[in-house]
């Protein structure tokens, strides 16, 4: 614990001067992130790592086109690599992006390749391929093909975007070493007022996984479903602005004739403690989230956040459904050049529930996150 605070303080002092460089059509915008956290039990490893990004952009004079190179280094992995290396071309309503790039369509639980997957010691995930986009008025469509441990491809469409009611359609494909996986579905965003909004996504699997028993292959099909729903309510008071969130997540469990729901990529949608994030990598989960976020009216740089999660099994064959709960607390301070977050999480699993790979005792996590980002 002492080492954690020494590292935390030393990095904050050492890294105070963020900077950026720009000359003609070339810009360089370094970014540094530092994570440090301590777990109360040995079920998880303590987190301590420095992450460095150095994205460089080159813009062309005669055409609306940009080349981006983004080297990345993590002290945890002790490896220097390229997080991004792509060419972007825009012409009126059409865009083409080719090369190594991040990928997200506001459906992060179903597909996400980016700088932070919200797990301990996050390593950037990216695709090598091409993204074609069409964006006109209230309609946006994107299609991609790429390599990520095999071929992946898909399309994402937003209809009536920027309206109080907007709809989305998506379909993604991933080639697996032992089969094929499809994730398709629809999403909706409803803004009832400036204070109240709803979002939701429903998805289903198609595809198969091939098994071999005594030299004889057979297939088991992906037929799972998933539902993500969330409501947000904003209520301003004289001294504090409050944001209230209630959310629900569901992934179907495996059955004798079919497999559990599976996403294209792994993304932790809930919880600070690694145990809760790992739940959604396993077989069939339901989760309820309640969140309160508070921002002082006269001090917008400061943010307080508290969340409560309840986790349940979605397996209809078992009687005991409750898996565990988690409390998360965070306080953040943001300036023009940096963001400092202190957080704590307490994960309390049900010790009698043995289906899932969880620690058998309550675990607390205390951590800090510092981000120094570029400015012009």
C-alpha positions in Angstrom: 0.0 0.0 0.0 2.9 2.4 0.8 4.5 1.7 -2.5 1.2 2.5 -4.3 1.0 6.0 -2.8 4.7 6.7 -3.4 4.3 5.8 -7.1 1.1 7.9 -7.2 2.7 11.0 -5.8 5.9 10.7 -7.7 4.2 10.4 -11.0 1.9 13.4 -10.3 4.8 15.6 -9.5 7.0 14.4 -12.3 4.4 14.6 -15.0 2.7 17.9 -14.4 3.8 19.7 -17.6 1.6 18.2 -20.5 2.4 19.6 -23.9 1.7 19.5 -27.6 3.6 20.6 -30.7 2.3 21.8 -34.1 4.1 23.0 -37.2 2.4 23.7 -40.5 0.4 20.5 -41.3 2.1 18.3 -38.7 0.9 18.0 -35.1 2.1 16.0 -32.2 -0.1 15.5 -29.1 1.4 13.4 -26.4 -0.8 11.8 -23.7 0.1 10.0 -20.5 -2.0 7.9 -18.3 -1.0 6.3 -15.0 -3.0 3.7 -13.1 -2.3 2.5 -9.6 -4.5 0.3 -7.4 -4.3 -2.0 -4.4 -6.6 -5.0 -3.7 -7.3 -6.1 -0.2 -6.9 -9.8 -1.0 -4.6 -11.9 -3.2 -7.3 -13.0 -5.5 -6.2 -10.2 -7.8 -2.9 -8.6 -8.6 -2.2 -4.9 -7.7 -2.2 -2.5 -10.6 0.7 -0.1 -11.3 1.5 1.0 -14.8 2.3 4.0 -17.0 0.8 4.3 -20.5 2.2 6.7 -23.1 0.7 7.8 -26.4 2.3 10.1 -29.0 -0.3 10.5 -31.8 1.0 12.5 -34.8 -1.2 13.8 -37.6 -0.2 15.0 -41.0 -2.8 16.9 -43.0 -2.6 17.4 -46.8 -3.2 20.9 -48.3 -5.1 20.1 -51.5 -7.4 17.3 -50.3 -9.3 16.6 -47.2 -7.1 13.8 -46.0 -5.0 12.9 -42.9 -2.3 10.4 -42.0 -2.2 9.4 -38.3 0.6 7.6 -36.5 0.1 6.8 -32.7 3.0 4.9 -31.0 2.0 3.4 -27.7 4.1 2.2 -24.7 3.0 0.4 -21.5 5.4 -0.1 -18.6 3.3 -3.1 -17.5 3.8 -4.9 -20.8 7.2 -3.2 -21.4 6.4 -3.1 -25.1 6.4 -0.3 -27.7 3.9 -0.8 -30.5 1.6 1.2 -32.9 -1.9 1.7 -31.5 -2.9 3.6 -34.7 -1.5 3.9 -38.2 -4.1 4.9 -40.7 -5.0 7.1 -43.7 -8.3 9.0 -43.5 -10.0 10.5 -46.6 -13.1 12.6 -46.6 -15.2 13.7 -49.6 -18.5 15.4 -49.0 -20.6 12.8 -47.2 -18.2 9.9 -47.7 -15.2 8.9 -45.7 -12.6 6.1 -46.0 -10.3 5.1 -43.2 -7.6 2.4 -44.0 -4.9 0.9 -41.7 -4.6 0.2 -38.0 -7.4 2.0 -36.1 -9.7 1.9 -33.1 -13.3 0.9 -33.7 -16.5 1.7 -31.8 -20.1 2.3 -32.7 -21.6 3.3 -29.3 -22.2 -0.5 -28.9 -19.1 -1.1 -26.8 -20.4 -4.2 -25.1 -21.0 -5.9 -28.4 -17.9 -4.6 -30.3 -15.1 -2.4 -29.1 -11.5 -1.9 -30.1 -9.9 1.0 -28.4 -7.3 2.4 -25.9 -9.1 1.3 -22.8 -11.2 -1.8 -22.2 -11.8 -1.0 -18.6 -9.9 -4.0 -17.2 -6.9 -3.9 -15.0 -3.7 -3.0 -16.9 -5.6 -2.3 -20.1 -3.8 -2.9 -23.4 -5.1 -1.1 -26.5 -7.0 -3.3 -28.9 -7.2 -2.3 -32.6 -8.1 -3.7 -36.0 -6.0 -3.7 -39.2 -8.4 -3.0 -42.1 -10.7 -0.5 -43.7 -13.8 1.5 -42.6 -16.1 3.1 -45.1 -18.6 5.7 -43.9 -21.5 7.7 -45.3 -22.9 10.6 -43.2 -25.8 12.7 -44.5 -28.2 14.8 -42.5 -29.9 12.4 -40.1 -28.6 9.2 -41.6 -25.2 7.6 -41.0 -23.9 4.2 -42.2 -20.5 2.5 -41.7 -19.1 -0.7 -42.9 -15.8 -2.3 -42.1 -13.6 -5.3 -42.9 -10.4 -6.1 -41.0 -8.2 -8.6 -39.4 -8.2 -9.3 -35.6 -7.0 -12.9 -34.9 -9.0 -13.8 -38.1 -11.4 -11.9 -40.3 -14.0 -9.6 -38.8 -16.5 -7.5 -40.7 -19.7 -5.7 -40.1 -22.0 -2.7 -40.7 -23.6 -0.1 -38.4 -26.5 2.2 -39.4 -28.0 5.1 -37.5 -31.4 6.3 -38.6 -32.9 9.7 -37.6 -29.8 10.6 -35.6 -30.0 13.9 -33.8 -33.7 13.5 -33.5 -35.5 12.9 -30.1 -36.0 9.3 -31.3 -33.1 7.7 -33.2 -32.7 4.1 -34.2 -29.8 1.9 -35.0 -29.2 -1.4 -36.8 -26.0 -3.4 -36.6 -24.5 -6.7 -37.7 -21.0 -7.9 -37.0 -19.1 -11.0 -38.0 -16.0 -12.7 -36.5 -14.0 -15.7 -37.8 -13.0 -18.0 -35.0 -10.4 -20.7 -34.9 -13.1 -23.2 -34.3 -16.1 -21.7 -36.0 -18.0 -18.5 -36.9 -19.8 -15.9 -34.8 -22.4 -13.3 -35.8 -23.8 -10.5 -33.5 -26.8 -8.7 -34.9 -29.3 -6.4 -33.4 -31.0 -3.0 -33.0 -30.7 0.0 -30.7 -32.8 3.0 -29.8 -32.1 6.4 -28.2 -35.1 8.3 -26.8 -34.8 11.8 -25.5 -38.1 12.7 -23.7 -36.8 16.0 -22.5 -33.6 17.8 -21.7 -33.6 16.0 -18.3 -34.8 12.5 -19.2 -33.5 10.0 -21.8 -33.5 6.3 -22.5 -31.1 4.1 -24.5 -31.4 0.4 -25.3 -29.8 -2.3 -27.4 -30.9 -5.9 -28.2 -28.7 -8.4 -29.9 -28.6 -12.0 -30.9 -26.0 -14.5 -32.0 -25.7 -16.7 -35.0 -22.9 -19.0 -36.0 -21.4 -22.2 -34.6 -18.4 -23.7 -32.7 -16.9 -27.0 -33.8 -16.0 -29.7 -31.2 -14.2 -33.0 -31.8 -15.0 -36.1 -29.7 -13.0 -39.3 -30.4 -12.0 -37.8 -33.7 -15.6 -37.1 -34.8 -16.5 -33.4 -35.3 -19.8 -31.9 -34.3 -21.2 -28.3 -34.1 -22.9 -26.4 -31.4 -24.7 -23.2 -32.4 -24.6 -19.7 -31.1 -28.2 -18.8 -30.4 -27.8 -16.5 -27.4 -29.4 -13.1 -26.8 -28.4 -9.9 -24.9 -30.2 -6.8 -23.8 -28.7 -3.5 -22.5 -31.1 -0.8 -21.3 -30.4 2.4 -19.5 -32.3 5.5 -18.3 -30.8 8.8 -17.3 -32.3 11.7 -15.4 -30.8 15.1 -14.9 -32.0 17.3 -12.0 -30.3 20.6 -11.2 -30.3 22.2 -7.8 -29.0 25.5 -6.5 -25.6 24.2 -5.5 -25.3 20.8 -7.2 -26.3 19.2 -10.5 -27.4 15.5 -10.1 -27.4 12.8 -12.7 -29.3 9.7 -11.9 -28.9 6.5 -13.9 -30.6 3.1 -13.8 -29.4 0.3 -16.1 -30.0 -3.3 -16.8 -27.9 -5.8 -18.7 -28.7 -9.4 -19.7 -26.8 -12.1 -21.5 -28.3 -15.6 -22.0 -26.8 -18.7 -20.6 -25.8 -21.8 -22.5 -28.3 -24.6 -23.0 -27.8 -28.2 -23.9 -28.3 -27.5 -27.6 -26.8 -24.0 -27.9 -24.0 -21.8 -26.5 -24.3 -18.7 -24.3 -24.3 -15.2 -25.7 -20.9 -14.1 -27.0 -19.7 -10.6 -28.0 -17.3 -9.9 -30.8 -14.8 -8.3 -28.3 -14.4 -8.1 -24.5 -15.4 -4.9 -22.7 -16.1 -4.4 -19.1 -19.4 -2.5 -18.9 -19.7 -2.5 -15.1 -17.6 -2.3 -12.0 -14.1 -1.2 -10.8 -13.2 -4.6 -9.3 -11.9 -7.1 -11.8 -14.2 -9.9 -10.5 -17.3 -8.1 -11.7 -15.8 -7.3 -15.1 -14.8 -11.0 -15.6 -18.5 -12.1 -15.0 -19.5 -10.9 -18.4 -16.8 -13.1 -20.0 -18.6 -16.1 -18.5 -21.8 -17.9 -19.0 -25.1 -16.0 -18.6 -25.4 -12.9 -16.4 -28.0 -10.4 -15.4 -27.0 -7.1 -13.8 -28.8 -4.1 -12.3 -27.0 -0.8 -11.9 -27.9 2.3 -9.9 -25.7 5.4 -10.2 -25.6 8.9 -8.8 -23.3 11.5 -10.2 -22.9 15.0 -8.7 -21.2 18.1 -10.0 -21.0 21.3 -7.9 -22.8 24.1 -9.7 -19.9 26.6 -9.1 -17.1 24.1 -9.5 -17.6 22.1 -12.7 -14.1 20.7 -12.5 -15.1 18.5 -9.6 -17.1 15.3 -10.0 -18.4 12.8 -7.4 -19.8 9.4 -8.5 -21.4 6.4 -6.6 -22.7 3.2 -8.1 -24.3 0.0 -6.9 -24.5 -3.2 -8.9 -26.4 -6.4 -8.3 -25.4 -9.5 -10.3 -27.6 -12.5 -11.0 -27.3 -15.7 -13.1 -29.6 -16.0 -16.2 -29.4 -19.8 -16.2 -33.0 -21.1 -15.9 -31.9 -24.5 -14.6 -30.6 -23.3 -11.3 -32.5 -22.1 -8.2 -29.9 -19.8 -6.6 -29.7 -16.7 -8.9 -27.9 -14.1 -6.8 -24.1 -13.9 -7.5 -23.0 -10.8 -5.7 -22.9 -7.0 -5.5 -20.5 -4.2 -5.8 -20.2 -0.6 -4.5 -18.1 1.9 -6.4 -17.0 5.3 -5.3 -15.1 7.9 -7.4 -14.0 11.6 -7.1 -12.5 13.4 -10.1 -10.8 16.7 -10.7 -10.4 17.9 -14.3 -8.4 20.8 -15.6 -7.6 21.9 -19.2 -4.5 19.7 -19.2 -5.2 16.8 -16.8 -7.6 14.7 -14.9 -7.1 13.1 -11.5 -9.5 10.4 -10.3 -9.5 8.6 -6.9 -11.7 5.6 -6.6 -12.7 2.6 -4.5 -14.7 -0.5 -5.1 -16.1 -3.2 -2.8 -17.1 -6.5 -4.5 -19.1 -9.0 -2.3 -19.7 -12.3 -4.0 -22.1 -15.0 -2.9 -19.8 -17.7 -1.4 -22.4 -20.4 -2.1 -22.5 -19.7 -5.8 -19.8 -21.9 -7.4 -20.8 -21.8 -11.1 -18.8 -18.7 -11.7 -15.1 -18.1 -11.3 -15.1 -15.6 -8.5 -13.2 -14.9 -5.3 -14.8 -16.6 -2.4 -14.5 -13.6 -0.1 -15.3 -9.9 -0.3 -12.6 -7.8 -2.1 -11.9 -4.1 -1.8 -10.0 -2.1 -4.4 -8.4 1.4 -3.8 -7.0 3.2 -6.8 -5.9 6.3 -8.5 -5.9 7.4 -12.2 -4.0 10.3 -13.6 -4.4 11.5 -17.2 -2.3 14.2 -18.9 -3.6 15.1 -22.3 -2.6 17.3 -25.2 -3.5 20.9 -25.8 -2.9 23.4 -28.6 
